[in-house]
Amino acid sequence: MIEQALAQNTPEALFLFHKGMIYAKAGDPQTARLALYQALSTNPHFHPLYVQTAEQMVKELGDAKKLTQR
């Protein structure tokens, strides 16, 4: 469902955050890191509560910057 929500390539940080959390819980850390990093890059203030969660999850999953340099 999250892929459908993002199919229009609209840069919506909250959708990217949810994608990252979904993939983190589903056991795909690479996709999760990238989505959370994209959410924070798109809008580092996208939600007063979820920003801190996203930042913490990125730290737990590793450095997403390495993924974007491929």
CHARMM internal coordinates of N, CA and C (Angstrom, degrees):
IC EDIT
DIST 1 N 1 CA 1.4476
DIST 1 CA 1 C 1.5327
ANGL 1 N 1 CA 1 C 110.50
DIST 1 C 2 N 1.3371
ANGL 1 CA 1 C 2 N 116.67
DIHE 1 N 1 CA 1 C 2 N -36.55
DIST 2 N 2 CA 1.4597
ANGL 1 C 2 N 2 CA 118.06
DIHE 1 CA 1 C 2 N 2 CA -178.64
DIST 2 CA 2 C 1.5204
ANGL 2 N 2 CA 2 C 110.96
DIHE 1 C 2 N 2 CA 2 C -66.49
DIST 2 C 3 N 1.3062
ANGL 2 CA 2 C 3 N 117.44
DIHE 2 N 2 CA 2 C 3 N -33.89
DIST 3 N 3 CA 1.4686
ANGL 2 C 3 N 3 CA 120.30
DIHE 2 CA 2 C 3 N 3 CA 177.59
DIST 3 CA 3 C 1.5247
ANGL 3 N 3 CA 3 C 110.22
DIHE 2 C 3 N 3 CA 3 C -64.21
DIST 3 C 4 N 1.3330
ANGL 3 CA 3 C 4 N 117.92
DIHE 3 N 3 CA 3 C 4 N -37.55
DIST 4 N 4 CA 1.4681
ANGL 3 C 4 N 4 CA 121.16
DIHE 3 CA 3 C 4 N 4 CA 175.60
DIST 4 CA 4 C 1.5164
ANGL 4 N 4 CA 4 C 110.73
DIHE 3 C 4 N 4 CA 4 C -64.22
DIST 4 C 5 N 1.3107
ANGL 4 CA 4 C 5 N 117.22
DIHE 4 N 4 CA 4 C 5 N -42.06
DIST 5 N 5 CA 1.4616
ANGL 4 C 5 N 5 CA 121.31
DIHE 4 CA 4 C 5 N 5 CA -179.38
DIST 5 CA 5 C 1.5232
ANGL 5 N 5 CA 5 C 111.30
DIHE 4 C 5 N 5 CA 5 C -63.22
DIST 5 C 6 N 1.3273
ANGL 5 CA 5 C 6 N 116.89
DIHE 5 N 5 CA 5 C 6 N -31.24
DIST 6 N 6 CA 1.4613
ANGL 5 C 6 N 6 CA 121.12
DIHE 5 CA 5 C 6 N 6 CA -178.56
DIST 6 CA 6 C 1.5304
ANGL 6 N 6 CA 6 C 113.28
DIHE 5 C 6 N 6 CA 6 C -98.26
DIST 6 C 7 N 1.3123
ANGL 6 CA 6 C 7 N 117.91
DIHE 6 N 6 CA 6 C 7 N 3.87
DIST 7 N 7 CA 1.4664
ANGL 6 C 7 N 7 CA 122.25
DIHE 6 CA 6 C 7 N 7 CA -175.01
DIST 7 CA 7 C 1.5236
ANGL 7 N 7 CA 7 C 113.60
DIHE 6 C 7 N 7 CA 7 C -61.60
DIST 7 C 8 N 1.3081
ANGL 7 CA 7 C 8 N 118.30
DIHE 7 N 7 CA 7 C 8 N -26.36
DIST 8 N 8 CA 1.4595
ANGL 7 C 8 N 8 CA 121.18
DIHE 7 CA 7 C 8 N 8 CA -178.67
DIST 8 CA 8 C 1.5239
ANGL 8 N 8 CA 8 C 113.05
DIHE 7 C 8 N 8 CA 8 C -84.62
DIST 8 C 9 N 1.3312
ANGL 8 CA 8 C 9 N 116.52
DIHE 8 N 8 CA 8 C 9 N 1.99
DIST 9 N 9 CA 1.4682
ANGL 8 C 9 N 9 CA 122.73
DIHE 8 CA 8 C 9 N 9 CA 179.52
DIST 9 CA 9 C 1.5270
ANGL 9 N 9 CA 9 C 112.82
DIHE 8 C 9 N 9 CA 9 C 57.07
DIST 9 C 10 N 1.3112
ANGL 9 CA 9 C 10 N 116.27
DIHE 9 N 9 CA 9 C 10 N 31.79
DIST 10 N 10 CA 1.4547
ANGL 9 C 10 N 10 CA 121.14
DIHE 9 CA 9 C 10 N 10 CA 175.08
DIST 10 CA 10 C 1.5249
ANGL 10 N 10 CA 10 C 107.53
DIHE 9 C 10 N 10 CA 10 C -77.74
DIST 10 C 11 N 1.3138
ANGL 10 CA 10 C 11 N 117.71
DIHE 10 N 10 CA 10 C 11 N 124.89
DIST 11 N 11 CA 1.4705
ANGL 10 C 11 N 11 CA 119.46
DIHE 10 CA 10 C 11 N 11 CA -177.70
DIST 11 CA 11 C 1.5306
ANGL 11 N 11 CA 11 C 112.07
DIHE 10 C 11 N 11 CA 11 C -74.85
DIST 11 C 12 N 1.2975
ANGL 11 CA 11 C 12 N 116.65
DIHE 11 N 11 CA 11 C 12 N 80.95
DIST 12 N 12 CA 1.4648
ANGL 11 C 12 N 12 CA 122.55
DIHE 11 CA 11 C 12 N 12 CA -178.81
DIST 12 CA 12 C 1.5204
ANGL 12 N 12 CA 12 C 108.52
DIHE 11 C 12 N 12 CA 12 C -109.13
DIST 12 C 13 N 1.3222
ANGL 12 CA 12 C 13 N 115.91
DIHE 12 N 12 CA 12 C 13 N 108.78
DIST 13 N 13 CA 1.4644
ANGL 12 C 13 N 13 CA 121.29
DIHE 12 CA 12 C 13 N 13 CA -174.85
DIST 13 CA 13 C 1.5269
ANGL 13 N 13 CA 13 C 112.10
DIHE 12 C 13 N 13 CA 13 C -60.05
DIST 13 C 14 N 1.3197
ANGL 13 CA 13 C 14 N 117.75
DIHE 13 N 13 CA 13 C 14 N -38.36
DIST 14 N 14 CA 1.4641
ANGL 13 C 14 N 14 CA 119.77
DIHE 13 CA 13 C 14 N 14 CA -178.81
DIST 14 CA 14 C 1.5276
ANGL 14 N 14 CA 14 C 111.10
DIHE 13 C 14 N 14 CA 14 C -64.75
DIST 14 C 15 N 1.3348
ANGL 14 CA 14 C 15 N 117.85
DIHE 14 N 14 CA 14 C 15 N -39.90
DIST 15 N 15 CA 1.4702
ANGL 14 C 15 N 15 CA 120.47
DIHE 14 CA 14 C 15 N 15 CA 176.73
DIST 15 CA 15 C 1.5224
ANGL 15 N 15 CA 15 C 110.38
DIHE 14 C 15 N 15 CA 15 C -63.82
DIST 15 C 16 N 1.3383
ANGL 15 CA 15 C 16 N 116.55
DIHE 15 N 15 CA 15 C 16 N -42.12
DIST 16 N 16 CA 1.4600
ANGL 15 C 16 N 16 CA 120.26
DIHE 15 CA 15 C 16 N 16 CA 179.12
DIST 16 CA 16 C 1.5225
ANGL 16 N 16 CA 16 C 111.34
DIHE 15 C 16 N 16 CA 16 C -64.55
DIST 16 C 17 N 1.3243
ANGL 16 CA 16 C 17 N 116.58
DIHE 16 N 16 CA 16 C 17 N -37.25
DIST 17 N 17 CA 1.4595
ANGL 16 C 17 N 17 CA 120.75
DIHE 16 CA 16 C 17 N 17 CA 175.34
DIST 17 CA 17 C 1.5294
ANGL 17 N 17 CA 17 C 110.34
DIHE 16 C 17 N 17 CA 17 C -59.56
DIST 17 C 18 N 1.3242
ANGL 17 CA 17 C 18 N 116.19
DIHE 17 N 17 CA 17 C 18 N -48.28
DIST 18 N 18 CA 1.4680
ANGL 17 C 18 N 18 CA 119.63
DIHE 17 CA 17 C 18 N 18 CA -179.57
DIST 18 CA 18 C 1.5273
ANGL 18 N 18 CA 18 C 110.91
DIHE 17 C 18 N 18 CA 18 C -63.31
DIST 18 C 19 N 1.3237
ANGL 18 CA 18 C 19 N 116.67
DIHE 18 N 18 CA 18 C 19 N -39.42
DIST 19 N 19 CA 1.4664
ANGL 18 C 19 N 19 CA 119.78
DIHE 18 CA 18 C 19 N 19 CA 176.46
DIST 19 CA 19 C 1.5248
ANGL 19 N 19 CA 19 C 110.25
DIHE 18 C 19 N 19 CA 19 C -58.98
DIST 19 C 20 N 1.3191
ANGL 19 CA 19 C 20 N 116.27
DIHE 19 N 19 CA 19 C 20 N -46.61
DIST 20 N 20 CA 1.4576
ANGL 19 C 20 N 20 CA 120.06
DIHE 19 CA 19 C 20 N 20 CA 179.98
DIST 20 CA 20 C 1.5125
ANGL 20 N 20 CA 20 C 112.93
DIHE 19 C 20 N 20 CA 20 C -60.64
DIST 20 C 21 N 1.3123
ANGL 20 CA 20 C 21 N 116.75
DIHE 20 N 20 CA 20 C 21 N -42.57
DIST 21 N 21 CA 1.4631
ANGL 20 C 21 N 21 CA 120.10
DIHE 20 CA 20 C 21 N 21 CA -179.60
DIST 21 CA 21 C 1.5320
ANGL 21 N 21 CA 21 C 111.00
DIHE 20 C 21 N 21 CA 21 C -68.71
DIST 21 C 22 N 1.3107
ANGL 21 CA 21 C 22 N 116.53
DIHE 21 N 21 CA 21 C 22 N -38.51
DIST 22 N 22 CA 1.4734
ANGL 21 C 22 N 22 CA 120.46
DIHE 21 CA 21 C 22 N 22 CA 177.78
DIST 22 CA 22 C 1.5276
ANGL 22 N 22 CA 22 C 109.92
DIHE 21 C 22 N 22 CA 22 C -61.39
DIST 22 C 23 N 1.3357
ANGL 22 CA 22 C 23 N 116.29
DIHE 22 N 22 CA 22 C 23 N -48.46
DIST 23 N 23 CA 1.4584
ANGL 22 C 23 N 23 CA 119.49
DIHE 22 CA 22 C 23 N 23 CA -178.23
DIST 23 CA 23 C 1.5355
ANGL 23 N 23 CA 23 C 111.78
DIHE 22 C 23 N 23 CA 23 C -69.09
DIST 23 C 24 N 1.3137
ANGL 23 CA 23 C 24 N 117.64
DIHE 23 N 23 CA 23 C 24 N -31.57
DIST 24 N 24 CA 1.4648
ANGL 23 C 24 N 24 CA 120.01
DIHE 23 CA 23 C 24 N 24 CA 176.39
DIST 24 CA 24 C 1.5269
ANGL 24 N 24 CA 24 C 110.13
DIHE 23 C 24 N 24 CA 24 C -63.33
DIST 24 C 25 N 1.3169
ANGL 24 CA 24 C 25 N 116.30
DIHE 24 N 24 CA 24 C 25 N -45.67
DIST 25 N 25 CA 1.4688
ANGL 24 C 25 N 25 CA 120.27
DIHE 24 CA 24 C 25 N 25 CA 179.93
DIST 25 CA 25 C 1.5238
ANGL 25 N 25 CA 25 C 111.94
DIHE 24 C 25 N 25 CA 25 C -70.51
DIST 25 C 26 N 1.3475
ANGL 25 CA 25 C 26 N 116.65
DIHE 25 N 25 CA 25 C 26 N -26.27
DIST 26 N 26 CA 1.4650
ANGL 25 C 26 N 26 CA 121.00
DIHE 25 CA 25 C 26 N 26 CA -179.66
DIST 26 CA 26 C 1.5311
ANGL 26 N 26 CA 26 C 111.88
DIHE 25 C 26 N 26 CA 26 C -83.16
DIST 26 C 27 N 1.3330
ANGL 26 CA 26 C 27 N 117.39
DIHE 26 N 26 CA 26 C 27 N -4.37
DIST 27 N 27 CA 1.4608
ANGL 26 C 27 N 27 CA 120.12
DIHE 26 CA 26 C 27 N 27 CA 176.45
DIST 27 CA 27 C 1.5183
ANGL 27 N 27 CA 27 C 114.86
DIHE 26 C 27 N 27 CA 27 C 88.80
DIST 27 C 28 N 1.3416
ANGL 27 CA 27 C 28 N 117.41
DIHE 27 N 27 CA 27 C 28 N 24.60
DIST 28 N 28 CA 1.4648
ANGL 27 C 28 N 28 CA 121.53
DIHE 27 CA 27 C 28 N 28 CA 177.41
DIST 28 CA 28 C 1.5343
ANGL 28 N 28 CA 28 C 108.14
DIHE 27 C 28 N 28 CA 28 C -117.54
DIST 28 C 29 N 1.3269
ANGL 28 CA 28 C 29 N 117.49
DIHE 28 N 28 CA 28 C 29 N 80.33
DIST 29 N 29 CA 1.4614
ANGL 28 C 29 N 29 CA 120.19
DIHE 28 CA 28 C 29 N 29 CA -174.11
DIST 29 CA 29 C 1.5243
ANGL 29 N 29 CA 29 C 114.21
DIHE 28 C 29 N 29 CA 29 C -65.11
DIST 29 C 30 N 1.3182
ANGL 29 CA 29 C 30 N 118.32
DIHE 29 N 29 CA 29 C 30 N -31.66
DIST 30 N 30 CA 1.4609
ANGL 29 C 30 N 30 CA 120.41
DIHE 29 CA 29 C 30 N 30 CA -179.04
DIST 30 CA 30 C 1.5284
ANGL 30 N 30 CA 30 C 110.68
DIHE 29 C 30 N 30 CA 30 C -65.21
DIST 30 C 31 N 1.3176
ANGL 30 CA 30 C 31 N 117.54
DIHE 30 N 30 CA 30 C 31 N -48.30
DIST 31 N 31 CA 1.4667
ANGL 30 C 31 N 31 CA 121.43
DIHE 30 CA 30 C 31 N 31 CA 178.13
DIST 31 CA 31 C 1.5232
ANGL 31 N 31 CA 31 C 110.13
DIHE 30 C 31 N 31 CA 31 C -65.94
DIST 31 C 32 N 1.3125
ANGL 31 CA 31 C 32 N 117.04
DIHE 31 N 31 CA 31 C 32 N -38.70
DIST 32 N 32 CA 1.4628
ANGL 31 C 32 N 32 CA 121.60
DIHE 31 CA 31 C 32 N 32 CA 179.34
DIST 32 CA 32 C 1.5211
ANGL 32 N 32 CA 32 C 111.16
DIHE 31 C 32 N 32 CA 32 C -62.23
DIST 32 C 33 N 1.3254
ANGL 32 CA 32 C 33 N 116.85
DIHE 32 N 32 CA 32 C 33 N -48.86
DIST 33 N 33 CA 1.4770
ANGL 32 C 33 N 33 CA 120.86
DIHE 32 CA 32 C 33 N 33 CA 179.88
DIST 33 CA 33 C 1.5168
ANGL 33 N 33 CA 33 C 111.28
DIHE 32 C 33 N 33 CA 33 C -58.44
DIST 33 C 34 N 1.3203
ANGL 33 CA 33 C 34 N 115.58
DIHE 33 N 33 CA 33 C 34 N -46.15
DIST 34 N 34 CA 1.4557
ANGL 33 C 34 N 34 CA 119.75
DIHE 33 CA 33 C 34 N 34 CA -177.60
DIST 34 CA 34 C 1.5291
ANGL 34 N 34 CA 34 C 111.04
DIHE 33 C 34 N 34 CA 34 C -63.61
DIST 34 C 35 N 1.3226
ANGL 34 CA 34 C 35 N 117.96
DIHE 34 N 34 CA 34 C 35 N -45.00
DIST 35 N 35 CA 1.4674
ANGL 34 C 35 N 35 CA 121.54
DIHE 34 CA 34 C 35 N 35 CA -179.53
DIST 35 CA 35 C 1.5277
ANGL 35 N 35 CA 35 C 111.29
DIHE 34 C 35 N 35 CA 35 C -64.06
DIST 35 C 36 N 1.3208
ANGL 35 CA 35 C 36 N 117.42
DIHE 35 N 35 CA 35 C 36 N -42.44
DIST 36 N 36 CA 1.4693
ANGL 35 C 36 N 36 CA 120.41
DIHE 35 CA 35 C 36 N 36 CA 179.34
DIST 36 CA 36 C 1.5229
ANGL 36 N 36 CA 36 C 111.00
DIHE 35 C 36 N 36 CA 36 C -67.66
DIST 36 C 37 N 1.3096
ANGL 36 CA 36 C 37 N 116.77
DIHE 36 N 36 CA 36 C 37 N -40.11
DIST 37 N 37 CA 1.4608
ANGL 36 C 37 N 37 CA 120.83
DIHE 36 CA 36 C 37 N 37 CA 176.77
DIST 37 CA 37 C 1.5239
ANGL 37 N 37 CA 37 C 109.68
DIHE 36 C 37 N 37 CA 37 C -62.71
DIST 37 C 38 N 1.3310
ANGL 37 CA 37 C 38 N 117.86
DIHE 37 N 37 CA 37 C 38 N -42.55
DIST 38 N 38 CA 1.4577
ANGL 37 C 38 N 38 CA 121.53
DIHE 37 CA 37 C 38 N 38 CA 178.31
DIST 38 CA 38 C 1.5300
ANGL 38 N 38 CA 38 C 110.87
DIHE 37 C 38 N 38 CA 38 C -63.35
DIST 38 C 39 N 1.3215
ANGL 38 CA 38 C 39 N 117.06
DIHE 38 N 38 CA 38 C 39 N -40.15
DIST 39 N 39 CA 1.4669
ANGL 38 C 39 N 39 CA 120.80
DIHE 38 CA 38 C 39 N 39 CA 178.33
DIST 39 CA 39 C 1.5179
ANGL 39 N 39 CA 39 C 110.64
DIHE 38 C 39 N 39 CA 39 C -60.21
DIST 39 C 40 N 1.3222
ANGL 39 CA 39 C 40 N 115.96
DIHE 39 N 39 CA 39 C 40 N -47.98
DIST 40 N 40 CA 1.4686
ANGL 39 C 40 N 40 CA 120.17
DIHE 39 CA 39 C 40 N 40 CA -179.22
DIST 40 CA 40 C 1.5247
ANGL 40 N 40 CA 40 C 111.94
DIHE 39 C 40 N 40 CA 40 C -68.63
DIST 40 C 41 N 1.3154
ANGL 40 CA 40 C 41 N 117.61
DIHE 40 N 40 CA 40 C 41 N -32.26
DIST 41 N 41 CA 1.4616
ANGL 40 C 41 N 41 CA 121.22
DIHE 40 CA 40 C 41 N 41 CA 178.08
DIST 41 CA 41 C 1.5204
ANGL 41 N 41 CA 41 C 111.67
DIHE 40 C 41 N 41 CA 41 C -73.45
DIST 41 C 42 N 1.3237
ANGL 41 CA 41 C 42 N 116.42
DIHE 41 N 41 CA 41 C 42 N -36.16
DIST 42 N 42 CA 1.4603
ANGL 41 C 42 N 42 CA 121.23
DIHE 41 CA 41 C 42 N 42 CA 179.62
DIST 42 CA 42 C 1.5170
ANGL 42 N 42 CA 42 C 111.01
DIHE 41 C 42 N 42 CA 42 C -65.90
DIST 42 C 43 N 1.3272
ANGL 42 CA 42 C 43 N 115.79
DIHE 42 N 42 CA 42 C 43 N -45.70
DIST 43 N 43 CA 1.4597
ANGL 42 C 43 N 43 CA 120.96
DIHE 42 CA 42 C 43 N 43 CA -179.75
DIST 43 CA 43 C 1.5293
ANGL 43 N 43 CA 43 C 108.24
DIHE 42 C 43 N 43 CA 43 C -155.73
DIST 43 C 44 N 1.3252
ANGL 43 CA 43 C 44 N 117.15
DIHE 43 N 43 CA 43 C 44 N 100.65
DIST 44 N 44 CA 1.4686
ANGL 43 C 44 N 44 CA 119.53
DIHE 43 CA 43 C 44 N 44 CA -177.09
DIST 44 CA 44 C 1.5278
ANGL 44 N 44 CA 44 C 114.02
DIHE 43 C 44 N 44 CA 44 C -69.37
DIST 44 C 45 N 1.3240
ANGL 44 CA 44 C 45 N 117.71
DIHE 44 N 44 CA 44 C 45 N -1.09
DIST 45 N 45 CA 1.4699
ANGL 44 C 45 N 45 CA 122.94
DIHE 44 CA 44 C 45 N 45 CA 178.97
DIST 45 CA 45 C 1.5291
ANGL 45 N 45 CA 45 C 110.49
DIHE 44 C 45 N 45 CA 45 C -126.57
DIST 45 C 46 N 1.3409
ANGL 45 CA 45 C 46 N 117.85
DIHE 45 N 45 CA 45 C 46 N 32.90
DIST 46 N 46 CA 1.4606
ANGL 45 C 46 N 46 CA 121.48
DIHE 45 CA 45 C 46 N 46 CA -170.85
DIST 46 CA 46 C 1.5234
ANGL 46 N 46 CA 46 C 114.65
DIHE 45 C 46 N 46 CA 46 C -64.71
DIST 46 C 47 N 1.3260
ANGL 46 CA 46 C 47 N 118.18
DIHE 46 N 46 CA 46 C 47 N -25.00
DIST 47 N 47 CA 1.4661
ANGL 46 C 47 N 47 CA 121.13
DIHE 46 CA 46 C 47 N 47 CA -179.67
DIST 47 CA 47 C 1.5272
ANGL 47 N 47 CA 47 C 108.02
DIHE 46 C 47 N 47 CA 47 C -158.44
DIST 47 C 48 N 1.3375
ANGL 47 CA 47 C 48 N 117.13
DIHE 47 N 47 CA 47 C 48 N 134.65
DIST 48 N 48 CA 1.4663
ANGL 47 C 48 N 48 CA 118.78
DIHE 47 CA 47 C 48 N 48 CA -175.77
DIST 48 CA 48 C 1.5297
ANGL 48 N 48 CA 48 C 115.01
DIHE 47 C 48 N 48 CA 48 C -62.97
DIST 48 C 49 N 1.2971
ANGL 48 CA 48 C 49 N 118.35
DIHE 48 N 48 CA 48 C 49 N -25.02
DIST 49 N 49 CA 1.4667
ANGL 48 C 49 N 49 CA 121.26
DIHE 48 CA 48 C 49 N 49 CA -179.82
DIST 49 CA 49 C 1.5249
ANGL 49 N 49 CA 49 C 112.83
DIHE 48 C 49 N 49 CA 49 C -102.38
DIST 49 C 50 N 1.3148
ANGL 49 CA 49 C 50 N 117.40
DIHE 49 N 49 CA 49 C 50 N -39.66
DIST 50 N 50 CA 1.4611
ANGL 49 C 50 N 50 CA 121.11
DIHE 49 CA 49 C 50 N 50 CA -172.22
DIST 50 CA 50 C 1.5222
ANGL 50 N 50 CA 50 C 113.99
DIHE 49 C 50 N 50 CA 50 C -76.46
DIST 50 C 51 N 1.3364
ANGL 50 CA 50 C 51 N 117.93
DIHE 50 N 50 CA 50 C 51 N -22.10
DIST 51 N 51 CA 1.4662
ANGL 50 C 51 N 51 CA 119.55
DIHE 50 CA 50 C 51 N 51 CA 179.21
DIST 51 CA 51 C 1.5246
ANGL 51 N 51 CA 51 C 110.50
DIHE 50 C 51 N 51 CA 51 C -59.41
DIST 51 C 52 N 1.3121
ANGL 51 CA 51 C 52 N 116.41
DIHE 51 N 51 CA 51 C 52 N -45.70
DIST 52 N 52 CA 1.4631
ANGL 51 C 52 N 52 CA 120.17
DIHE 51 CA 51 C 52 N 52 CA 179.94
DIST 52 CA 52 C 1.5352
ANGL 52 N 52 CA 52 C 110.75
DIHE 51 C 52 N 52 CA 52 C -63.52
DIST 52 C 53 N 1.3144
ANGL 52 CA 52 C 53 N 116.83
DIHE 52 N 52 CA 52 C 53 N -40.15
DIST 53 N 53 CA 1.4634
ANGL 52 C 53 N 53 CA 120.92
DIHE 52 CA 52 C 53 N 53 CA 177.33
DIST 53 CA 53 C 1.5161
ANGL 53 N 53 CA 53 C 110.91
DIHE 52 C 53 N 53 CA 53 C -62.65
DIST 53 C 54 N 1.3299
ANGL 53 CA 53 C 54 N 116.54
DIHE 53 N 53 CA 53 C 54 N -44.29
DIST 54 N 54 CA 1.4688
ANGL 53 C 54 N 54 CA 121.08
DIHE 53 CA 53 C 54 N 54 CA 179.80
DIST 54 CA 54 C 1.5219
ANGL 54 N 54 CA 54 C 110.85
DIHE 53 C 54 N 54 CA 54 C -62.86
DIST 54 C 55 N 1.3198
ANGL 54 CA 54 C 55 N 117.02
DIHE 54 N 54 CA 54 C 55 N -45.03
DIST 55 N 55 CA 1.4647
ANGL 54 C 55 N 55 CA 120.56
DIHE 54 CA 54 C 55 N 55 CA 179.46
DIST 55 CA 55 C 1.5271
ANGL 55 N 55 CA 55 C 111.40
DIHE 54 C 55 N 55 CA 55 C -61.13
DIST 55 C 56 N 1.3109
ANGL 55 CA 55 C 56 N 116.52
DIHE 55 N 55 CA 55 C 56 N -42.98
DIST 56 N 56 CA 1.4591
ANGL 55 C 56 N 56 CA 120.85
DIHE 55 CA 55 C 56 N 56 CA 179.26
DIST 56 CA 56 C 1.5266
ANGL 56 N 56 CA 56 C 111.48
DIHE 55 C 56 N 56 CA 56 C -64.90
DIST 56 C 57 N 1.3266
ANGL 56 CA 56 C 57 N 116.42
DIHE 56 N 56 CA 56 C 57 N -42.26
DIST 57 N 57 CA 1.4643
ANGL 56 C 57 N 57 CA 120.04
DIHE 56 CA 56 C 57 N 57 CA -179.21
DIST 57 CA 57 C 1.5270
ANGL 57 N 57 CA 57 C 110.85
DIHE 56 C 57 N 57 CA 57 C -66.47
DIST 57 C 58 N 1.3234
ANGL 57 CA 57 C 58 N 117.67
DIHE 57 N 57 CA 57 C 58 N -38.91
DIST 58 N 58 CA 1.4662
ANGL 57 C 58 N 58 CA 120.55
DIHE 57 CA 57 C 58 N 58 CA 177.10
DIST 58 CA 58 C 1.5247
ANGL 58 N 58 CA 58 C 109.38
DIHE 57 C 58 N 58 CA 58 C -59.88
DIST 58 C 59 N 1.3261
ANGL 58 CA 58 C 59 N 116.91
DIHE 58 N 58 CA 58 C 59 N -42.95
DIST 59 N 59 CA 1.4726
ANGL 58 C 59 N 59 CA 120.86
DIHE 58 CA 58 C 59 N 59 CA 178.09
DIST 59 CA 59 C 1.5199
ANGL 59 N 59 CA 59 C 110.81
DIHE 58 C 59 N 59 CA 59 C -62.37
DIST 59 C 60 N 1.3221
ANGL 59 CA 59 C 60 N 116.47
DIHE 59 N 59 CA 59 C 60 N -42.34
DIST 60 N 60 CA 1.4657
ANGL 59 C 60 N 60 CA 120.20
DIHE 59 CA 59 C 60 N 60 CA -179.34
DIST 60 CA 60 C 1.5233
ANGL 60 N 60 CA 60 C 112.05
DIHE 59 C 60 N 60 CA 60 C -67.19
DIST 60 C 61 N 1.3163
ANGL 60 CA 60 C 61 N 117.03
DIHE 60 N 60 CA 60 C 61 N -36.10
DIST 61 N 61 CA 1.4602
ANGL 60 C 61 N 61 CA 121.03
DIHE 60 CA 60 C 61 N 61 CA -176.55
DIST 61 CA 61 C 1.5285
ANGL 61 N 61 CA 61 C 112.78
DIHE 60 C 61 N 61 CA 61 C -85.05
DIST 61 C 62 N 1.3141
ANGL 61 CA 61 C 62 N 118.01
DIHE 61 N 61 CA 61 C 62 N -16.26
DIST 62 N 62 CA 1.4527
ANGL 61 C 62 N 62 CA 121.17
DIHE 61 CA 61 C 62 N 62 CA -179.28
DIST 62 CA 62 C 1.5095
ANGL 62 N 62 CA 62 C 111.57
DIHE 61 C 62 N 62 CA 62 C 114.97
DIST 62 C 63 N 1.2875
ANGL 62 CA 62 C 63 N 116.10
DIHE 62 N 62 CA 62 C 63 N -173.88
DIST 63 N 63 CA 1.4502
ANGL 62 C 63 N 63 CA 122.59
DIHE 62 CA 62 C 63 N 63 CA -174.09
DIST 63 CA 63 C 1.5223
ANGL 63 N 63 CA 63 C 111.31
DIHE 62 C 63 N 63 CA 63 C -88.96
DIST 63 C 64 N 1.3320
ANGL 63 CA 63 C 64 N 117.66
DIHE 63 N 63 CA 63 C 64 N 109.07
DIST 64 N 64 CA 1.4710
ANGL 63 C 64 N 64 CA 122.13
DIHE 63 CA 63 C 64 N 64 CA -178.87
DIST 64 CA 64 C 1.5233
ANGL 64 N 64 CA 64 C 112.37
DIHE 63 C 64 N 64 CA 64 C -71.52
DIST 64 C 65 N 1.3176
ANGL 64 CA 64 C 65 N 118.85
DIHE 64 N 64 CA 64 C 65 N -19.45
DIST 65 N 65 CA 1.4608
ANGL 64 C 65 N 65 CA 120.52
DIHE 64 CA 64 C 65 N 65 CA 179.79
DIST 65 CA 65 C 1.5230
ANGL 65 N 65 CA 65 C 110.42
DIHE 64 C 65 N 65 CA 65 C -59.38
DIST 65 C 66 N 1.3151
ANGL 65 CA 65 C 66 N 117.35
DIHE 65 N 65 CA 65 C 66 N -33.50
DIST 66 N 66 CA 1.4499
ANGL 65 C 66 N 66 CA 121.34
DIHE 65 CA 65 C 66 N 66 CA 178.17
DIST 66 CA 66 C 1.5228
ANGL 66 N 66 CA 66 C 110.95
DIHE 65 C 66 N 66 CA 66 C -62.69
DIST 66 C 67 N 1.3291
ANGL 66 CA 66 C 67 N 117.45
DIHE 66 N 66 CA 66 C 67 N -32.77
DIST 67 N 67 CA 1.4546
ANGL 66 C 67 N 67 CA 121.21
DIHE 66 CA 66 C 67 N 67 CA -179.19
DIST 67 CA 67 C 1.5148
ANGL 67 N 67 CA 67 C 112.00
DIHE 66 C 67 N 67 CA 67 C -70.07
DIST 67 C 68 N 1.3358
ANGL 67 CA 67 C 68 N 117.77
DIHE 67 N 67 CA 67 C 68 N -34.41
DIST 68 N 68 CA 1.4587
ANGL 67 C 68 N 68 CA 120.83
DIHE 67 CA 67 C 68 N 68 CA -176.13
DIST 68 CA 68 C 1.5254
ANGL 68 N 68 CA 68 C 112.10
DIHE 67 C 68 N 68 CA 68 C -79.89
DIST 68 C 69 N 1.3108
ANGL 68 CA 68 C 69 N 117.68
DIHE 68 N 68 CA 68 C 69 N -8.55
DIST 69 N 69 CA 1.4650
ANGL 68 C 69 N 69 CA 120.84
DIHE 68 CA 68 C 69 N 69 CA -178.83
DIST 69 CA 69 C 1.5168
ANGL 69 N 69 CA 69 C 112.15
DIHE 68 C 69 N 69 CA 69 C -91.63
DIST 69 C 70 N 1.2985
ANGL 69 CA 69 C 70 N 118.63
DIHE 69 N 69 CA 69 C 70 N 7.29
DIST 70 N 70 CA 1.4728
ANGL 69 C 70 N 70 CA 121.67
DIHE 69 CA 69 C 70 N 70 CA -179.93
DIST 70 CA 70 C 1.4886
ANGL 70 N 70 CA 70 C 111.89
DIHE 69 C 70 N 70 CA 70 C -76.05
END
COOR INIT
IC SEED 1 N 1 CA 1 C
IC BUILD
